[in-house]
Amino acid sequence: MPRATMTENDYLLAWALYAVAGLGCLLVWFQMTGWMWRWLREPLRLLMAVLLLTPTIVDPAKELYAPAVAIAALDILLKVGNNPLAFSDLAMYGAIGMALYLVFAFLRWPLESWWQSRRKPRQAVVEDDEPTLRELMDREGRADVDTRQDAHGDRRLRIEPRL
């Protein structure tokens, strides 16, 4: 009985299907972690991306790769342990990803505080343009009567709340 081997097209098709499925799983993971605090959400997303998208070499002679998480899971399930590279690849890419994320986070932190401090004075200027209803009533000394007049001399002005 002839042995079925994978051709180059089958290999590329399998990787394309895995890439689509992996990106779909990553999208679901992004939706599931969307409610979390940002400093927890981003490392979890990075960890899942490393798990889903890390390849490891299966056959060095033919330069065939497979998803590292699948190879590691099969090694654990079947108690084979003949491919220690899957675990080391996952650990190496995870460490590199976390190091790059930490550098990015530490560079982003002062930039965000600078950007927020730059935006605060503009908001304060906009709020100070018009007195509040309480300030208007306190000026008159009477909280139950509004004595302001509009351009036509009408005293029944409508006071809109601020949003």
GULUM-649373 format. One record per atom (N, C-alpha, C, O): y, z, x; residue in three letters. Coordinates in Angstrom, 1 decimal. Layout:
% GULUM-649373
v, w, u, residu
Y, Z, X, ALA
...
% end
This chain:
% GULUM-649373
v, w, u, residu
-1.2, 0.0, 0.8, MET
0.0, 0.0, 0.0, MET
1.2, 0.0, 0.9, MET
1.4, 0.8, 1.8, MET
2.2, -0.9, 0.7, PRO
3.3, -1.0, 1.5, PRO
4.3, 0.2, 1.3, PRO
4.4, 0.6, 0.1, PRO
4.9, 0.6, 2.3, ARG
5.8, 1.8, 2.2, ARG
7.2, 1.3, 1.9, ARG
7.7, 0.3, 2.5, ARG
7.8, 1.9, 0.9, ALA
9.2, 1.5, 0.4, ALA
10.2, 2.1, 1.4, ALA
10.2, 3.3, 1.6, ALA
11.0, 1.2, 1.9, THR
12.1, 1.6, 2.8, THR
13.4, 1.3, 2.2, THR
13.5, 0.4, 1.4, THR
14.4, 2.0, 2.7, MET
15.7, 1.8, 2.1, MET
16.4, 0.8, 2.9, MET
16.5, 0.8, 4.2, MET
16.9, -0.2, 2.3, THR
17.7, -1.2, 2.9, THR
19.1, -0.7, 3.1, THR
19.5, 0.3, 2.6, THR
19.9, -1.5, 3.8, GLU
21.3, -1.1, 4.1, GLU
22.1, -1.1, 2.8, GLU
22.9, -0.2, 2.6, GLU
21.8, -2.0, 1.9, ASN
22.5, -2.0, 0.6, ASN
22.1, -0.8, -0.3, ASN
23.0, -0.2, -0.9, ASN
20.9, -0.4, -0.2, ASP
20.4, 0.8, -1.0, ASP
21.1, 2.0, -0.4, ASP
21.5, 2.9, -1.2, ASP
21.2, 2.1, 0.9, TYR
21.8, 3.2, 1.6, TYR
23.3, 3.3, 1.2, TYR
23.8, 4.4, 0.8, TYR
24.0, 2.2, 1.2, LEU
25.4, 2.2, 0.8, LEU
25.6, 2.5, -0.7, LEU
26.6, 3.2, -1.1, LEU
24.7, 2.0, -1.5, LEU
24.8, 2.3, -2.9, LEU
24.6, 3.7, -3.2, LEU
25.3, 4.3, -4.1, LEU
23.6, 4.3, -2.5, ALA
23.4, 5.8, -2.7, ALA
24.6, 6.6, -2.3, ALA
24.9, 7.6, -3.0, ALA
25.2, 6.2, -1.2, TRP
26.4, 7.0, -0.7, TRP
27.6, 6.8, -1.7, TRP
28.4, 7.7, -2.0, TRP
27.7, 5.6, -2.3, ALA
28.8, 5.3, -3.2, ALA
28.6, 6.2, -4.5, ALA
29.5, 6.7, -5.0, ALA
27.3, 6.2, -5.0, LEU
27.0, 7.1, -6.1, LEU
27.3, 8.5, -5.9, LEU
27.8, 9.2, -6.7, LEU
26.9, 9.0, -4.7, TYR
27.1, 10.4, -4.3, TYR
28.6, 10.7, -4.2, TYR
29.1, 11.7, -4.6, TYR
29.4, 9.7, -3.6, ALA
30.8, 9.9, -3.5, ALA
31.5, 10.0, -4.9, ALA
32.3, 10.9, -5.1, ALA
31.1, 9.2, -5.8, VAL
31.6, 9.3, -7.2, VAL
31.3, 10.6, -7.8, VAL
32.1, 11.3, -8.5, VAL
30.0, 11.0, -7.7, ALA
29.5, 12.2, -8.3, ALA
30.2, 13.4, -7.7, ALA
30.6, 14.4, -8.3, ALA
30.3, 13.4, -6.3, GLY
31.0, 14.5, -5.6, GLY
32.5, 14.6, -6.0, GLY
32.9, 15.7, -6.2, GLY
33.1, 13.5, -6.1, LEU
34.5, 13.6, -6.5, LEU
34.7, 14.1, -8.0, LEU
35.6, 14.7, -8.3, LEU
33.7, 13.7, -8.8, GLY
33.7, 14.2, -10.2, GLY
33.5, 15.7, -10.2, GLY
34.2, 16.4, -11.0, GLY
32.6, 16.2, -9.4, CYS
32.3, 17.6, -9.4, CYS
33.6, 18.3, -8.8, CYS
33.9, 19.4, -9.2, CYS
34.2, 17.7, -7.8, LEU
35.4, 18.3, -7.3, LEU
36.5, 18.4, -8.3, LEU
37.3, 19.3, -8.3, LEU
36.7, 17.4, -9.1, LEU
37.6, 17.4, -10.2, LEU
37.4, 18.5, -11.2, LEU
38.3, 19.1, -11.7, LEU
36.1, 18.7, -11.6, VAL
35.7, 19.8, -12.5, VAL
36.1, 21.1, -11.8, VAL
36.5, 22.0, -12.5, VAL
35.8, 21.2, -10.5, TRP
36.1, 22.5, -9.8, TRP
37.6, 22.7, -9.8, TRP
38.0, 23.9, -9.9, TRP
38.4, 21.7, -9.6, PHE
39.8, 21.8, -9.7, PHE
40.3, 22.3, -11.0, PHE
41.2, 23.2, -11.1, PHE
39.7, 21.8, -12.1, GLN
40.0, 22.3, -13.4, GLN
39.6, 23.7, -13.6, GLN
40.3, 24.5, -14.3, GLN
38.4, 24.1, -13.1, MET
37.9, 25.5, -13.3, MET
38.8, 26.5, -12.5, MET
38.9, 27.6, -12.9, MET
39.4, 26.1, -11.4, THR
40.1, 27.0, -10.6, THR
41.6, 26.9, -10.8, THR
42.4, 27.5, -10.1, THR
42.0, 26.1, -11.8, GLY
43.5, 25.9, -12.1, GLY
44.2, 27.2, -12.5, GLY
45.4, 27.2, -12.3, GLY
43.6, 28.1, -13.1, TRP
44.2, 29.3, -13.6, TRP
44.4, 30.4, -12.6, TRP
45.2, 31.4, -12.8, TRP
43.8, 30.2, -11.4, MET
43.8, 31.3, -10.4, MET
45.1, 31.3, -9.6, MET
45.9, 30.4, -9.7, MET
45.3, 32.5, -8.9, TRP
46.4, 32.6, -8.0, TRP
46.3, 31.6, -6.9, TRP
45.2, 31.4, -6.4, TRP
47.4, 31.0, -6.5, ARG
47.4, 29.9, -5.6, ARG
46.7, 30.2, -4.3, ARG
46.0, 29.4, -3.7, ARG
46.9, 31.4, -3.7, TRP
46.4, 31.8, -2.4, TRP
44.9, 32.0, -2.5, TRP
44.2, 32.1, -1.5, TRP
44.3, 32.1, -3.7, LEU
42.9, 32.2, -3.8, LEU
42.3, 30.8, -4.2, LEU
41.3, 30.4, -3.8, LEU
43.1, 30.1, -5.1, ARG
42.6, 28.8, -5.6, ARG
42.5, 27.8, -4.5, ARG
41.5, 27.0, -4.4, ARG
43.4, 27.7, -3.6, GLU
43.4, 26.6, -2.6, GLU
42.3, 26.8, -1.6, GLU
41.6, 25.8, -1.3, GLU
42.0, 28.0, -1.1, PRO
40.8, 28.1, -0.2, PRO
39.5, 27.8, -0.9, PRO
38.5, 27.2, -0.3, PRO
39.4, 28.2, -2.2, LEU
38.1, 27.9, -2.9, LEU
38.0, 26.4, -3.1, LEU
36.9, 25.9, -3.0, LEU
39.1, 25.7, -3.4, ARG
39.0, 24.2, -3.5, ARG
38.6, 23.6, -2.2, ARG
37.9, 22.6, -2.2, ARG
39.1, 24.1, -1.1, LEU
38.8, 23.6, 0.2, LEU
37.3, 23.8, 0.5, LEU
36.6, 22.9, 1.0, LEU
36.8, 25.0, 0.2, LEU
35.4, 25.3, 0.4, LEU
34.5, 24.3, -0.4, LEU
33.5, 23.9, 0.2, LEU
34.8, 24.1, -1.6, MET
34.0, 23.2, -2.4, MET
34.1, 21.7, -1.9, MET
33.1, 21.0, -1.9, MET
35.3, 21.3, -1.4, ALA
35.4, 20.0, -0.8, ALA
34.5, 19.9, 0.4, ALA
33.9, 18.8, 0.6, ALA
34.5, 20.9, 1.2, VAL
33.7, 20.9, 2.5, VAL
32.2, 20.8, 2.1, VAL
31.4, 20.0, 2.6, VAL
31.8, 21.6, 1.1, LEU
30.4, 21.6, 0.7, LEU
30.0, 20.2, 0.1, LEU
28.9, 19.8, 0.4, LEU
30.8, 19.6, -0.7, LEU
30.5, 18.4, -1.3, LEU
30.6, 17.1, -0.4, LEU
29.9, 16.2, -0.6, LEU
31.5, 17.2, 0.5, LEU
31.9, 15.9, 1.2, LEU
31.5, 15.9, 2.7, LEU
31.8, 15.0, 3.4, LEU
30.7, 16.9, 3.2, THR
30.3, 17.0, 4.5, THR
29.0, 16.2, 4.7, THR
28.0, 16.6, 4.1, THR
29.0, 15.2, 5.6, PRO
27.7, 14.5, 5.9, PRO
27.0, 15.2, 7.1, PRO
27.7, 15.8, 8.0, PRO
25.7, 15.0, 7.2, THR
25.0, 15.4, 8.4, THR
24.0, 14.3, 8.8, THR
23.6, 13.5, 7.9, THR
23.7, 14.2, 10.1, ILE
22.8, 13.1, 10.5, ILE
21.4, 13.5, 10.2, ILE
20.9, 14.6, 10.4, ILE
20.6, 12.5, 9.7, VAL
19.2, 12.8, 9.3, VAL
18.3, 12.1, 10.3, VAL
17.3, 12.7, 10.8, VAL
18.6, 10.9, 10.7, ASP
17.8, 10.1, 11.6, ASP
18.7, 9.6, 12.7, ASP
19.4, 8.6, 12.5, ASP
18.7, 10.3, 13.9, PRO
19.7, 9.8, 15.0, PRO
19.3, 8.4, 15.5, PRO
20.2, 7.7, 15.9, PRO
18.1, 8.0, 15.4, ALA
17.7, 6.7, 15.9, ALA
18.4, 5.6, 15.1, ALA
18.8, 4.6, 15.6, ALA
18.4, 5.8, 13.8, LYS
18.9, 4.8, 12.9, LYS
20.4, 5.1, 12.4, LYS
21.0, 4.3, 11.7, LYS
20.9, 6.2, 12.9, GLU
22.2, 6.6, 12.5, GLU
22.3, 6.7, 11.0, GLU
23.3, 6.2, 10.4, GLU
21.4, 7.4, 10.3, LEU
21.4, 7.6, 8.9, LEU
22.0, 9.0, 8.6, LEU
21.6, 10.0, 9.2, LEU
22.9, 9.1, 7.7, TYR
23.5, 10.3, 7.3, TYR
23.1, 10.7, 5.9, TYR
22.7, 9.8, 5.1, TYR
23.2, 12.0, 5.5, ALA
23.0, 12.4, 4.2, ALA
23.9, 13.6, 3.9, ALA
24.5, 14.2, 4.9, ALA
24.2, 14.0, 2.7, PRO
25.1, 15.1, 2.4, PRO
24.5, 16.4, 3.0, PRO
23.3, 16.7, 2.8, PRO
25.3, 17.1, 3.7, ALA
24.8, 18.3, 4.4, ALA
24.3, 19.4, 3.5, ALA
23.3, 20.1, 3.7, ALA
25.0, 19.5, 2.3, VAL
24.6, 20.6, 1.4, VAL
23.2, 20.2, 0.8, VAL
22.4, 21.1, 0.5, VAL
22.9, 19.0, 0.6, ALA
21.6, 18.6, 0.0, ALA
20.5, 18.8, 1.1, ALA
19.4, 19.3, 0.7, ALA
20.8, 18.5, 2.3, ILE
19.8, 18.7, 3.4, ILE
19.5, 20.2, 3.6, ILE
18.4, 20.6, 3.8, ILE
20.6, 21.0, 3.6, ALA
20.5, 22.4, 3.8, ALA
19.7, 23.0, 2.6, ALA
18.8, 23.9, 2.8, ALA
20.0, 22.6, 1.4, ALA
19.3, 23.1, 0.2, ALA
17.8, 22.7, 0.3, ALA
16.9, 23.6, 0.0, ALA
17.5, 21.5, 0.7, LEU
16.1, 21.1, 0.8, LEU
15.4, 21.9, 1.9, LEU
14.2, 22.2, 1.8, LEU
16.0, 22.1, 3.0, ASP
15.4, 22.9, 4.1, ASP
15.1, 24.3, 3.6, ASP
14.1, 24.9, 4.0, ASP
16.0, 24.9, 2.8, ILE
15.7, 26.3, 2.3, ILE
14.7, 26.3, 1.3, ILE
13.8, 27.1, 1.3, ILE
14.7, 25.3, 0.3, LEU
13.7, 25.3, -0.8, LEU
12.3, 25.0, -0.3, LEU
11.4, 25.6, -0.7, LEU
12.2, 24.0, 0.6, LEU
10.9, 23.6, 1.1, LEU
10.4, 24.4, 2.3, LEU
9.3, 24.2, 2.8, LEU
11.3, 25.3, 2.8, LYS
11.0, 26.2, 4.0, LYS
10.6, 25.3, 5.2, LYS
9.7, 25.7, 5.9, LYS
11.3, 24.2, 5.4, VAL
11.0, 23.3, 6.5, VAL
11.8, 23.7, 7.7, VAL
11.2, 24.0, 8.7, VAL
13.1, 23.8, 7.5, GLY
14.0, 24.2, 8.6, GLY
14.0, 23.2, 9.8, GLY
14.2, 23.7, 10.9, GLY
13.7, 22.0, 9.6, ASN
13.6, 21.0, 10.7, ASN
15.0, 20.4, 11.0, ASN
15.1, 19.5, 11.9, ASN
16.0, 20.7, 10.2, ASN
17.3, 20.1, 10.5, ASN
18.4, 21.2, 10.5, ASN
19.1, 21.4, 9.5, ASN
18.5, 21.9, 11.7, PRO
19.5, 22.9, 11.8, PRO
20.9, 22.3, 11.8, PRO
21.9, 23.1, 11.7, PRO
21.1, 21.0, 12.0, LEU
22.4, 20.4, 12.1, LEU
23.1, 20.5, 10.8, LEU
24.4, 20.6, 10.8, LEU
22.4, 20.6, 9.6, ALA
23.1, 20.6, 8.3, ALA
23.9, 21.9, 8.2, ALA
25.1, 21.9, 7.8, ALA
23.3, 23.0, 8.6, PHE
24.0, 24.3, 8.6, PHE
25.2, 24.3, 9.5, PHE
26.3, 24.8, 9.2, PHE
25.0, 23.8, 10.7, SER
26.0, 23.9, 11.7, SER
27.2, 22.9, 11.4, SER
28.3, 23.2, 11.6, SER
26.8, 21.8, 10.8, ASP
27.9, 20.9, 10.3, ASP
28.7, 21.5, 9.2, ASP
30.0, 21.4, 9.2, ASP
28.1, 22.1, 8.3, LEU
28.8, 22.8, 7.2, LEU
29.7, 23.9, 7.8, LEU
30.9, 24.0, 7.4, LEU
29.2, 24.7, 8.7, ALA
30.0, 25.8, 9.3, ALA
31.1, 25.2, 10.1, ALA
32.3, 25.7, 10.1, ALA
30.9, 24.2, 10.9, MET
31.9, 23.6, 11.7, MET
33.1, 23.0, 10.9, MET
34.2, 23.2, 11.1, MET
32.7, 22.2, 9.9, TYR
33.7, 21.6, 9.0, TYR
34.5, 22.6, 8.2, TYR
35.6, 22.5, 7.9, TYR
33.7, 23.6, 7.8, GLY
34.4, 24.7, 7.0, GLY
35.4, 25.5, 7.9, GLY
36.5, 25.8, 7.4, GLY
35.0, 25.7, 9.1, ALA
36.0, 26.4, 10.0, ALA
37.2, 25.6, 10.4, ALA
38.3, 26.1, 10.4, ALA
36.9, 24.3, 10.6, ILE
38.1, 23.4, 10.9, ILE
39.0, 23.3, 9.7, ILE
40.2, 23.3, 9.8, ILE
38.4, 23.1, 8.5, GLY
39.2, 23.1, 7.3, GLY
40.0, 24.3, 7.0, GLY
41.2, 24.2, 6.7, GLY
39.4, 25.5, 7.2, MET
40.1, 26.7, 7.0, MET
41.2, 26.9, 8.0, MET
42.3, 27.4, 7.7, MET
41.0, 26.5, 9.3, ALA
42.0, 26.6, 10.3, ALA
43.2, 25.7, 10.0, ALA
44.4, 26.2, 10.1, ALA
42.9, 24.5, 9.6, LEU
44.0, 23.6, 9.2, LEU
44.7, 24.1, 7.9, LEU
46.0, 24.0, 7.9, LEU
44.0, 24.7, 7.0, TYR
44.7, 25.3, 5.8, TYR
45.6, 26.4, 6.2, TYR
46.7, 26.5, 5.6, TYR
45.1, 27.3, 7.1, LEU
45.9, 28.4, 7.5, LEU
47.2, 28.0, 8.2, LEU
48.3, 28.6, 7.9, LEU
47.1, 27.0, 9.0, VAL
48.3, 26.4, 9.7, VAL
49.2, 25.9, 8.6, VAL
50.4, 26.1, 8.7, VAL
48.7, 25.1, 7.7, PHE
49.5, 24.6, 6.6, PHE
50.2, 25.7, 5.8, PHE
51.4, 25.6, 5.4, PHE
49.4, 26.7, 5.4, ALA
50.0, 27.8, 4.6, ALA
51.0, 28.6, 5.3, ALA
52.1, 28.9, 4.7, ALA
50.9, 28.8, 6.6, PHE
51.9, 29.6, 7.4, PHE
53.1, 28.7, 7.6, PHE
54.2, 29.3, 7.8, PHE
53.0, 27.4, 7.7, LEU
54.2, 26.6, 7.8, LEU
54.9, 26.5, 6.4, LEU
56.1, 26.3, 6.4, LEU
54.1, 26.5, 5.3, ARG
54.7, 26.3, 4.0, ARG
55.4, 27.5, 3.5, ARG
56.4, 27.4, 2.8, ARG
55.0, 28.7, 3.9, TRP
55.5, 30.0, 3.5, TRP
57.0, 30.1, 3.7, TRP
57.7, 30.4, 2.8, TRP
57.5, 30.0, 5.0, PRO
58.9, 30.1, 5.2, PRO
59.7, 29.0, 4.5, PRO
60.9, 29.2, 4.1, PRO
59.2, 27.8, 4.5, LEU
59.9, 26.7, 3.8, LEU
60.1, 26.9, 2.3, LEU
61.1, 26.6, 1.8, LEU
59.1, 27.5, 1.7, GLU
59.2, 27.8, 0.2, GLU
60.3, 28.9, 0.0, GLU
61.1, 28.8, -0.9, GLU
60.3, 29.9, 0.8, SER
61.3, 31.0, 0.6, SER
62.7, 30.4, 0.9, SER
63.6, 30.8, 0.2, SER
62.8, 29.6, 1.9, TRP
64.1, 29.0, 2.2, TRP
64.6, 28.1, 1.0, TRP
65.7, 28.1, 0.6, TRP
63.6, 27.3, 0.4, TRP
63.9, 26.4, -0.7, TRP
64.3, 27.3, -2.0, TRP
65.2, 26.9, -2.7, TRP
63.6, 28.4, -2.2, GLN
63.9, 29.2, -3.4, GLN
65.3, 29.9, -3.2, GLN
66.0, 30.0, -4.2, GLN
65.6, 30.3, -2.0, SER
66.9, 31.0, -1.8, SER
68.0, 30.0, -1.9, SER
69.2, 30.3, -2.2, SER
67.7, 28.8, -1.6, ARG
68.8, 27.7, -1.7, ARG
69.0, 27.4, -3.2, ARG
70.1, 27.0, -3.5, ARG
68.0, 27.5, -4.0, ARG
68.2, 27.1, -5.5, ARG
68.8, 28.3, -6.3, ARG
69.3, 28.0, -7.3, ARG
68.7, 29.5, -5.9, LYS
69.2, 30.7, -6.6, LYS
70.7, 30.7, -6.9, LYS
71.1, 30.9, -8.0, LYS
71.5, 30.4, -5.9, PRO
73.0, 30.4, -6.1, PRO
73.4, 29.4, -7.2, PRO
74.3, 29.7, -7.9, PRO
72.8, 28.3, -7.3, ARG
73.1, 27.3, -8.3, ARG
72.9, 27.8, -9.7, ARG
73.7, 27.6, -10.6, ARG
71.8, 28.5, -9.9, GLN
71.4, 29.1, -11.2, GLN
72.4, 30.2, -11.5, GLN
72.8, 30.3, -12.7, GLN
72.8, 31.0, -10.6, ALA
73.8, 32.0, -10.9, ALA
75.2, 31.5, -11.3, ALA
75.8, 32.0, -12.1, ALA
75.6, 30.4, -10.7, VAL
76.8, 29.7, -11.0, VAL
76.8, 29.2, -12.5, VAL
77.8, 29.4, -13.2, VAL
75.7, 28.6, -12.9, VAL
75.6, 28.1, -14.2, VAL
75.6, 29.2, -15.2, VAL
76.3, 29.0, -16.3, VAL
75.0, 30.3, -15.0, GLU
75.0, 31.4, -15.9, GLU
76.3, 32.1, -16.1, GLU
76.6, 32.7, -17.1, GLU
77.2, 32.1, -15.1, ASP
78.4, 32.8, -15.1, ASP
79.6, 32.0, -15.7, ASP
80.7, 32.5, -15.8, ASP
79.3, 30.8, -16.2, ASP
80.4, 29.9, -16.8, ASP
80.9, 30.5, -18.1, ASP
82.1, 30.5, -18.3, ASP
80.0, 31.0, -18.9, GLU
80.4, 31.4, -20.2, GLU
80.1, 32.9, -20.5, GLU
79.0, 33.3, -20.1, GLU
81.0, 33.6, -21.1, PRO
80.6, 35.0, -21.3, PRO
79.6, 35.2, -22.4, PRO
79.4, 34.3, -23.3, PRO
78.8, 36.2, -22.4, THR
77.8, 36.4, -23.4, THR
78.4, 37.0, -24.6, THR
79.6, 37.4, -24.6, THR
77.6, 37.1, -25.7, LEU
78.1, 37.6, -27.0, LEU
78.5, 39.1, -26.8, LEU
79.5, 39.5, -27.4, LEU
77.7, 39.8, -26.1, ARG
78.0, 41.2, -25.9, ARG
79.3, 41.4, -25.2, ARG
80.1, 42.3, -25.5, ARG
79.6, 40.6, -24.2, GLU
80.8, 40.7, -23.4, GLU
82.0, 40.3, -24.3, GLU
83.0, 41.0, -24.3, GLU
81.9, 39.4, -25.2, LEU
82.9, 39.0, -26.1, LEU
83.2, 40.1, -27.1, LEU
84.4, 40.4, -27.4, LEU
82.2, 40.8, -27.6, MET
82.4, 41.9, -28.5, MET
83.0, 43.1, -27.9, MET
83.8, 43.8, -28.5, MET
82.6, 43.3, -26.6, ASP
83.1, 44.5, -25.9, ASP
84.6, 44.3, -25.6, ASP
85.4, 45.3, -25.6, ASP
85.1, 43.1, -25.4, ARG
86.5, 42.8, -25.1, ARG
87.3, 43.2, -26.3, ARG
88.4, 43.7, -26.2, ARG
86.9, 42.9, -27.5, GLU
87.6, 43.1, -28.7, GLU
87.6, 44.6, -29.1, GLU
88.5, 45.1, -29.8, GLU
86.6, 45.3, -28.6, GLY
86.5, 46.7, -29.0, GLY
85.8, 47.0, -30.3, GLY
85.4, 48.1, -30.6, GLY
85.5, 46.0, -31.0, ARG
84.8, 46.1, -32.3, ARG
83.6, 45.2, -32.2, ARG
83.7, 44.0, -32.0, ARG
82.4, 45.7, -32.4, ALA
81.2, 44.9, -32.3, ALA
80.9, 44.2, -33.6, ALA
80.0, 43.3, -33.6, ALA
81.6, 44.6, -34.7, ASP
81.2, 44.0, -36.0, ASP
82.0, 42.8, -36.4, ASP
81.7, 42.1, -37.4, ASP
83.2, 42.6, -35.7, VAL
84.1, 41.5, -36.1, VAL
84.3, 40.6, -34.9, VAL
84.5, 41.0, -33.8, VAL
84.2, 39.3, -35.2, ASP
84.4, 38.2, -34.2, ASP
85.8, 37.6, -34.6, ASP
85.9, 37.0, -35.6, ASP
86.8, 37.7, -33.7, THR
88.1, 37.3, -34.0, THR
88.4, 36.0, -33.2, THR
89.6, 35.6, -33.2, THR
87.4, 35.3, -32.6, ARG
87.7, 34.1, -31.9, ARG
88.1, 33.0, -32.9, ARG
87.6, 33.0, -34.1, ARG
88.8, 32.0, -32.5, GLN
89.2, 30.9, -33.3, GLN
88.8, 29.6, -32.6, GLN
88.9, 29.5, -31.4, GLN
88.5, 28.6, -33.4, ASP
88.2, 27.3, -32.8, ASP
89.5, 26.5, -32.7, ASP
90.6, 27.0, -32.9, ASP
89.4, 25.2, -32.3, ALA
90.6, 24.4, -32.1, ALA
91.4, 24.2, -33.4, ALA
92.6, 23.9, -33.3, ALA
90.8, 24.3, -34.6, HIS
91.5, 24.1, -35.8, HIS
91.9, 25.4, -36.5, HIS
92.5, 25.4, -37.6, HIS
91.8, 26.5, -35.8, GLY
92.2, 27.8, -36.3, GLY
91.2, 28.5, -37.2, GLY
91.5, 29.5, -37.8, GLY
90.0, 28.0, -37.3, ASP
89.0, 28.5, -38.1, ASP
88.3, 29.7, -37.3, ASP
88.0, 29.6, -36.2, ASP
88.1, 30.8, -38.0, ARG
87.6, 32.0, -37.4, ARG
86.1, 32.1, -37.5, ARG
85.5, 32.9, -36.8, ARG
85.5, 31.2, -38.2, ARG
84.0, 31.3, -38.4, ARG
83.3, 30.4, -37.4, ARG
82.8, 29.3, -37.7, ARG
83.3, 30.9, -36.1, LEU
82.6, 30.1, -35.1, LEU
81.1, 30.5, -35.0, LEU
80.7, 31.6, -35.4, LEU
80.4, 29.5, -34.6, ARG
79.0, 29.7, -34.5, ARG
78.7, 30.0, -33.0, ARG
79.1, 29.3, -32.2, ARG
78.0, 31.1, -32.8, ILE
77.6, 31.5, -31.4, ILE
76.2, 31.2, -31.2, ILE
75.3, 31.7, -31.9, ILE
75.9, 30.3, -30.2, GLU
74.5, 29.9, -29.9, GLU
73.9, 30.8, -28.9, GLU
74.6, 31.2, -27.9, GLU
72.7, 31.2, -29.0, PRO
72.1, 32.0, -27.9, PRO
71.8, 31.1, -26.7, PRO
71.6, 29.9, -26.8, PRO
71.7, 31.7, -25.6, ARG
71.3, 31.0, -24.3, ARG
69.8, 31.0, -24.2, ARG
69.1, 31.9, -24.6, ARG
69.3, 29.8, -23.8, LEU
67.9, 29.7, -23.5, LEU
67.6, 29.8, -22.1, LEU
66.4, 29.7, -21.7, LEU
% end
